[in-house]
Amino acid sequence: MSKINIQKIEKSLGGLKFAVIVILIFTAMMIAGTFIESSGGADLANRLIYKRWPFMLVQFLMVISIFFAAFLRLPPKKRLYGFYAIHSGLVLLGCGSFITFYAGIDGSIQLMPNSPARTIILNEDQLYLSYTQENAGGHLSLPYTAFPTDMDFEFQDVKVLEYYPYADLDFTWKDNKPGDKEYNSGQYMVSNPNVSQDFTLSLSPNATDFDSTLSMGLLDIHYLPSTLVPCMIAGSTSGLIFWDKRDNSCSTPEKWKSDIKRTSQGNRFLVLNDKDLGPISFFPDFSPWPMNKELKVMKDSPIRLFNQALFQEKATLFLLGDHASFYDKSDGLWSTVKLEKNKPVDLPWMGFELFMLDFYTNKTPNLTPKAAFPKQMGNTLVKGGTKAVRLDIKGETYWVTDNKPLNLLVEGRQVKIFLTKKSITLPFEFVLTDFKMDKDPGTNNPASYESFVRLHEEDGPSNHHVFMNNPLKTQGFTFYQASYSDLGQGQYSSTFSANVDQGRPIKYLGSLLLVFGAFAHYLLNRKKVKPGKESQSNLMETT
């Protein structure tokens, strides 16, 4: 390349036109990032703009423009000393920022009251796979992207197919395979004139996202097999019902001719002689589980004893597929009613009505992740708040999310898969000893909050006070007060942002050069008024 071409490139890179173009592109990216951050959150803005190579390239071009702008004005001239200092400071700021981006640490650590903590959570998604019985496993770092991404990773029986950085959970009913055992699963709704809530319950072991129990304020809801309906309807003089999970059958002590006896303290008990379990004893007023002949509780027993009297004091609703059972204190009776789809059943609490929305024995409720573009309201994601990975295990498709790990038995091998953030362990630990928060007068809005922590290092413990603009610095880490969580009963947890910035000294030096250069440029280039003009100016002011 000829010398003329090199000089032309240097002039182009150090010229005003190139600088204006780069600054305009940088400004447009910053404006777009600001709008994205306000609507979808800071993480989305980082994934789309701030931590992507185009944004890094634009910043690099700005540094190149600044460097050549100064280079073209060599050899040094006295009147440009300030100019050289300013541009050197800008170049150092750019270099320090690149060092921070590639080598820095940016995460958070949550401190619970009086509990040691030493784990920093980073903003990098990772998929962990573990074969627990063999003490084998590994992890996969997931791409830092804002869009669904195809994956090509395989570890033994597990194939990683796709990664969703932002997703919503889409509810579906999944048909059971031919020959699968039938289990109750249903959607219901409880409502009164003031409040309404729908919910899904299931007894299927494949419904990993749904439980068989639920608490809604003062109301407890339990899901039971439909095979218990005949015994619930018939009732028993003792108020006791046997439930045998081996064939999902039910019976009563009266039907099984099991004599109910009492201990010397007056507590009821009965003994049942089962052909598989042998003699087992029940104390129905204390536990549904039987005891063996050594008087050890058998929580793996297929037979349980349901005591209706234990559920008469608190509002309790039993759902048995397409039936509901509850106790009404006003008449002192248990009621078991059949549910019809979308038809209300009056409940004896606060004017509530019960609706059955769907009920199946051959389908399983399922939450399937669906890719979504995130939306933020009040610093909380209301859309796209789930991260998910699609897997193939022995020809079957599974999803694992950051809300719930996946536990499977694959050909007799226990596999645990979970999606979480990358973390690092500190060489020291924190203990939150106290947390204080001031509120705005007349409101519950926090005006300020501060943490008191004890830091345990090799040299011994030390106490520190962390609040806004007063971070804790130790061993290269800087911890800032970031947020808090209300744990109830007057207790709070505190969250610190954790930062390691190797480029900070360079950026500090660059900032000093900017300030020094600005002053120098002003002093070296200010216009001096000639003596004659100064006298004339003074005369005009006097006049």
N, C-alpha and C positions, 0 to 999 in steps of 0.2 A: 504494500500500500504506500502510495507516494506521500511525501511530506505535506503537500498541499491538501490532500484528502484528509490526513490526520488533523491538520489545523482547522479544516472545515468542520469536522466532527466535534472537535473541542469547542469551537465557537457556537455550534448548534446546541451542544449539551449545556454550555454555560450561558446561553443567551436568554433574553427575557421571554421570548416566545415559548420556548420549551418549558421554562419555569412556570409560566402562566397556565399552560396546558396541564402540566402535572398537578399544580395546585387546584385547578378546577375539578379534575378527576378525583383528587383526594377529598375535596369539599363535598362533591356529589356522593361519594361513598359514605362519608360521615353523616350526611343528612339522611341517606337511606338507612344507615345503621341505627340512627336515633329513632326513626319511625318504626323500624322493625322491633327494636328493643321495647318501645312503649306498647306495642300491640302483642308481641309474642314472647317477650322476656329477653334478658341478657344472654342466656345460653343460645337462643336462636340467632341473635345478632352475631355472636361469636362464631357460630357454625356457618353462617351465611357470608359474613363479611370480615369481621375483625381478625379472625384467626385462619383466614384463607390466603392462599398464595397470591391472588391478585392484589389484595390490600398490602401484603408485605412487599410486592414488586413496586407498587406505587410509592411506598415509603422509601424503598431503595433508590428509585429514580429521583426522588426529592433530594436525597443525600448526594447522588451523583451531580445533580444540577447545582447544588450549593458548592460542592467541591470544585467543579470546573469554573463556576463564577468567580471564585477566589483565585484559582490557578491562572486564569486569563489576565489577572491584574498583577502578575509578577513581572519583574522583580519588585520587592516591597517598596512602597512609597510612604512617607511619614503620614500624610493626610489620610491614608487608607489603613492605618494600624487598627483603628476601631473596627473597620469593615472586616479585616482579617480575623480579629478576635471573635466577632459575631458569627461569622461563617464557620470558624473552627468549633465554636460552641455548638452550633447546629449539627455539625458532622458528628461530634462526640455524643450528642443526645441521640442521634440515629443509631450509632454503634452500640450505645448502652441499651437502647430499646431492643435491638436484635439479640443481644446477649441475654436479656431478661426473657425474651420470647422463647428462645431455644433451651436455656439452661435454668430458668427460674422455676419456682414452685408456688402454686397458687391454689389454696384449698381452704377447708374449714374444719374446725374441731368443736364438738359439742361437749359441754361440761354439765354433768348432773350434780345436784347438791351432795357434797361430801363423798363423792365417788371419784376415784382416780381415773384419769383419761390421758391417753398418749397416742391416739390414732388420728391422723389427718386424712380427711376424705378429699380426694382430688376430683376434678371434673372430667374424668375419663372413664367411659363405660368398659366393663370387662365381663366376659362370660367365664364362669368357673365350672369345671366338670370334675367330679370326684367319684371314684369307685371305693366306697368306704371300707368294705371288707378287705380289700387288697392294698389299701393305703397308696393308691395310685390316682393320678389326675393331672390336670393342667389348666391353664387359663388362656383365653384369647382376647387380645385387645381389639375392641370394635372401632370402626372408622369414625372419625369426628366429622360427621356429615349431618345435614338437616333433612335428608330425603331417604326413602327406603333403598337399601343397598343389598345386592346379591352377594352372598358369601360362598367361599369355596374352602371349607375346612372340615377335616374329618379326624376324629380321635376314637379309635377302636370302633365301638358300635354306633357312635353318635356322629351324624353329619349336620353341620351348621349350614342352613340354606339361605336365610334372609334375616336382615336386621332392620327394625323400625325404631329410629330415634324418637319419634313422636307418634303415639297411637291412642285410639280410644277402644274400649272394650265393647264389642257388639254382641248382644245377647241372642242366642239361637237355641233351638231344640234339636238335639242330635239323635238320630234313630239308633237304637241299640242293634248290635249284630245278632243275626239269627242264633238262637240257642243261649243267648245271654239271660241271666237271671233277672226277673222283674223287680224293680224297686219303685217306691212312691217318689214322685217329684211333682212339684206344683208351684204355681204363682198365686198369691193371695193379696188382699188389700184390707186394711183396717182403717176406718174413717169415722169421723163425727163432724158436726157442722164447723168445727174449728181447725181440724187437722186431718190429713190423709197420708197414709204410707203404704206402698206396695212392696212386696218382698218375695223371695224365692227360697224354697227349702227343698232338700233332697236327702234321701237315704242311700243313694247310689254311691258306691266307692269311687266311681269314675267322675263324679261331680266335685272335682277338687276345689272349685271356686265357691261352693255353696255348703252351708252347714245344716245341721238338723235342729239347732236351737237358736233362739234369737231373743234379745231383750229390747223392748221399746218403752223406755221410761220405767213405769211401775208394772208394766205387763211383761210376763215371761211367756214365750211361745216354744212349745216342744213338738217335734215331728215324730210320729210313731207309725208303724206298719198298719195297713188296713185290716190285717188279720186280728187285731185287737178289738175291732168294732163290736163283734157279738158280745164279748165279755163286758165292754164298757156299757153297752145298752142293757144287758141283763143285770149288771151290777152284782154285788155280793153283800151278804150281811156283815162280813168282816171288813169290807172296804179294801180287800186285797185281791190283786190279779197277778197270776203267773204269766210270764212271757218267755217262751222257749224259742230262741233264735235259730235252732237247728232246722225247724220246719215253720218258723214264724207263727206258731200256734199260741193260743192263750187258754187259760183255765182259771179256776178259783180254788181256794182251799176246800170249799164245800164240795166241789165237784171231784177233786182229787182225794177227798176224804182225809185231808191232813188236819190233824187236831192242833188247835192253837192253844199253847200253854203259856204260863207266866212264870217268870223267875221270882226269886224271893223278894226282889225289889219291885215287882209288879209289872215288869216289861214283858211284852208279848214275844214269843218265839215259836217256831214250828220246825219240824224235821221232815225232810223229804228224802226218800230212798230211790235214787235214780239208777237205772240199769248201767249207765255209762260212768256216772260221776260217783256212785256209791251214796252213802248217807251225807246229806248236806243240811246245814242249819241256817235259818233266816231269822234276823231280828228286824222286822219290817218297820218299826218305829225309828230306826236309826240308819239303815242302809238298804239299798235294793240288792246288794251283792250277798251271796251265800258265804258260809264258812265251812271249811272241811272238818274232818274229824280231829285235826290238830288245832282247830279254832283259828285258822289263818284265812284271811279274806281272799276270796277267789274272784278277782276282777276279770278274769278271762272265762268265767263260767258262761255257758250259753243260756242259762236260766236266770232270770231276774224276777224280783217280786215288787210289783208296783203298788204302793200304798197311797190311796186317794186322799187320806186324811192329811198327808204332808203338804198337799197343794190347795188346801181350803182356806188358809189364812191370807195368802198373797194372790193377787190377780194372775191366774195361770190359764192359758189356752192350749189345749191339746188338739193338734191337727192330725187326722188319720186318713190322709189322702182326700177322699171326697166326703169325709165326715169331720165334725168338730165336737169336742167335749169340753165342758167347763162347769165350774161349781158356782151356784147362785146363792149368796149368803142370805138373800131376802126370804127364800123359801127353804133353805138348807138342803137343797137337792142337787145332784149331778144331772146335767142334761147332755145328751148325745144326739146331734141332729145331722141329717144328710144335707150336703151342700150341692146346690145346682149352679151352673156357670152363670156368673154376673147377677145372681139373685141374692139380696142382702139377708143376713141372719143377725138378729139383735143379740148383742152381748150385754152382760149385766154390769158394765163398767162405763160410766161417764158418757152414756149415749152412743157408744161405739157400735158400728155395724161391720160384719165380716163378709167379704166377697171372695168367691173362688174364681180366679181369672182363667187358669189353665190347670189341668191335672193329667198326668200320664204315668203309666207303669212301664211303657216300652220306649220311652225317650228320656234323654238325660239333658239337663240344662247345661249350657256351655257358654263361656265368654271368650269370643275369638277376637284377638287384636286386629284392628283395622287402621291402616295408616291415616294420619290426620295432620293438618297444618295447625300448629299451636296458636292458641288465643289466650291472652292474659287479661285478667280483671283484678284490680287491687293487689298486684304483685303475686297473684296466684293463677296458675294455669287452669282454665276451665275447659280447655279442649287440648287434646294431645298430651295429656299429663302422664302417659304410660310409655315405657320403653319395652320392646318385645323382640324376641328372637325365635324364628321358626326352625324346627329341628326335624330330622328324619332319623328314627331309631327303629331298625329292623323293618323298614317299609311302612311304619306308622308315623303320621305327622303329629308333632307336639309343639306347643308354644310355652315358652318360659318368659315371665315378665319380671320387672324390677319390684313388683309388689308381692310376688309369691314364688318360692322356689319350686322346682319340679323333682319329685322323688318317685323313682320307678324301680321295678324289679325286672331286669332284663336277663332272661335265661339263668335265673338263680343268682344274678349279681345285682347288688344294691347300687343304684346310680343316683347321685344327687347333682342337680344342675341349677345354678342360680346366676342371676344377672344383677350386678352391683357396680359400685364405683371403685376405681383403683384407690388404694390407701397406702400410706407409709406410716411406720412406727417411729415415734420420737425417741431420742436417747434420754429423755427426762419425762416427767409426768406432772399434770396439773390436778389440783383439787379445788373445787369451787366451795369456799367457806361461807360466803355471804353474797347476796344480790340485792341491790337497792334500786327502786324506781320511783321517780317523781312524776306526778300527773298534773295536767293542766287544771287550773282551778275550775271547779264546777263540772268537770267531765272525767271520763275514764281514759282519755287519750294520754299515752305516755309522753312526758315532756323530756325526760332524760333517764338513762339507766346506766348502772355501773356495776362492775364485778370485783369482788375481793377473792383472790386466789392464792393458794400456797403452791410454790414451785419446788419440786423435789429434784435436785441435781446431785452429781457426785460430791460436790462440796458441802452438801447439806440443804435443808429446806430454807426457803425465803418467802416472805409475804409481799404481794404486789397488789396495786390498785389500778384497774384497767377501766378506762372510760373514753368517751369521744376525745380525739386529739391527744390521748395519753396512752399509747400502745405499750406493750411489754416486749422488750428486745432481749434475746438470749441465744447464744450459740449460732448466730447467723439468721435466726428466725425472728420475724416481727409479727406480733399478734395484736389485732385490732378488735375492739368491741363491735360486733356486727348486728346481732339480733338476740332475741330471747324467746322462751316458750313458757306459757303459764301451765304449771302442772297441777294446779288446784290446791286448796287448803293452804294458800299463802306461800307456796313454793314455786320457784322458777328455775329453769335451766338457762344457761348462757351459751351463746354461740360466738366463737372468735373466728375471724378470717385469718388464715395463716399464710405468710408470705416469705419467700426467700428470693432476694433480688441481687444476683451477682453483678448486674450492670448498674446498680445504684451509685457507686462511687464515680463511675464515668459520667453518668447523667448529672450528678452534683457538680462535677468539674465543668461540664458543658454549660450548666446554668450559670455558674460563676463567670465563665467567659462571656456569656451573653450580656450579663449586667455590666461587667467591666468594659466590654467592647462598645456598648451603647453610650456609656459615659465618655469613653475615649473618643469615639466618633463625634460626639457633640462638642467636646472641648477642642479637638483638632480642626474642626470645620465650621465653627461659629464665625460669623462675619464680624470683623473688628471695625468700629467706626473711626474714621480719620479725625484728628484733632480739630480741623477747621469745621467739619460737619458736626462734630459734637458740640462746639461753641454755638453754632447756628441753631442747633436743635434746642440747646438750653435757653437761648434768647427767645425762640418761638414759644417755648413753654412758659417763660416769664411774662411775655406779652399776653 
